[in-house]
């Protein structure tokens, strides 16, 4: 079964896989390797047009969705 998850708010539409790709990009840009991600927790904040994340219960960050 193929699934897609979208968040829509204030005229913005973002797909889950796009958000995860941006998080991975940020992770790699900080000198980390994708294979080192064991767990990813994703928190979408539509009112802020942002996504917050926690990787491996240790590293947290924020990406803008606009």
C-alpha positions, 0 to 999 in steps of 0.5 A: 500500500502506498500512502501520502501524508499532506499538511495544508494550512494557510494556502501552503501544502507540504507532503511528509516526504518533502519535510523528511527530505529537508530534515535529512538535508539539514542533518547531512549539512551538519556533517552527519550520515543518513545511516546514523538516523535510527529514529526521527520524531516529527512535529508539524506546527502549521501556525508557524509554517515550521516543522520541529524534529528530534533525531535519535532522542538527542538532536533537535532542530527546526526547519521552515516549511515556506 
